[in-house]
Amino acid sequence: MTVKKIIGKVHLWLGFTSGIIVFIIAVTGCLYAFQAEISAMTGKNFRKVVPQEKTYLPPTQIKQIAEAKLPGKHLHSVQYGAKDQAVVVTFYSVEPEYYYTIYVNPYSGEVLKVKNMDRDFFRIVLMGHYYLWLPHEVGQRITIYATIIFVVMMITGIILWWPRNKAAAKQRFRIKWSAAWRRKNYDLHNVLGFYMTWVVIFMAITGLIFGWQLLANAIYKTAGGEKSLTYQEPLSDTSKFARAVSMPVDKLWVQMQQEHRDAETIEMHFPATDSSSIEVAVNTDADTYWRTDYRFFDQYTMKELPVDHIYGRFKDAKGADKLLRMNYDIHVGAIWGLPGKILAFCGSLIAASLPITGFMIWWGRRKKKPSR
């Protein structure tokens, strides 16, 4: 067998191994591409409020209002956005597992919507994309292995696509729509696969970085990174309990508004335990995440606490830190705005089609073989 035939066999059997899983990952990624835009459009009645010439209710008051709707649940954060947006209150826990969001009018305190995120369409889609709707540890491993196989398939696919001469090259860049359906299907797999590869390979690698710590560390260290990639909350000094500042979250919220006048969102996290810190996430671009300032404060003294991981203040981030911070926004295309999301959508859609067109090529060739 020639080298190209061997590569063809590898490509074929890797496709059989991972095809269904790649299809699910790609389809769910495609569905999730415009999640923010669709959610904003369909949720106008509870996400939007009429701007008023008065100050917002402070975080502690919003917390009391939200907790009355979900007594006994752990409040994770209170996020303020633009003047015409509702405050988003998040309740989240791993054990017992639940995830709720409550939308509150920041001027009047009216509860506009209590939403169980485990029943949200896009949340269900995302769980399929991350875990194939399986237990998290099992599903994540399967998606990692399938994505690695898919990267290998893209490389072998380019080798198989590569034309032998100039005459063959003319047929590699366009689909012959006038041909029979088998030829059209072959072109759809090969031509679209070629164009898609240069986009989806970055989506695949950035996706792997989420779940494959070894790869994330390797890329970070190669880029010159020196901090930890693991999120670690700095702790408050519990010995200062007796002299604790009153209403520290509300005071820090006012402070953040003064220090970050260009902020589009300010998310306040209440301390979960006596030793927890107060986390504040300040984002100057609500459409992306990589430029977010993550700041931590002692809940008793309001003193800012240093962090040794990449999720600190953006001004302190080095090149390698910014690269890893960009990972999610690159993965979904948001870093390039709407054109980037369209590119991610098209790439995911074509990626989802490849297992189907590839199977049809194999089936067509199988049917053509003479019976023994």
Secondary structure, DSSP 8 states (H G I E B T S, - for coil): --HHHHHHHHHHHHHHHHHHHHHHHHHHHHHHTTHHHHHHHHTHHHHB----SS----HHHHHHHHHHHSTTS-EEEEEE--TTB-EEEEEEETTTTEEEEEEE-TTT--EEEEEEGGG-HHHHHHHHHHHTTS-HHHHHHHHHHHHHHHHHHHHHHHHHHS-SSHHHHTTTSS--TTS-HHHHHHHHHHHHHHHHHHHHHHHHHHHHHHH-HHHHHHHHHHTT--SBSS-------GGGGGG--SSHHHHHHHHHHHH-TT-SEEEEE--SSTT-EEEEEEES-TT-STT-EEEEEETTT--EE---BSSS-GGG--HHHHHHHTHHHHHHTGGGHHHHHHHHHHHHHHHHHHHHHHHHHHHHHHHHS---
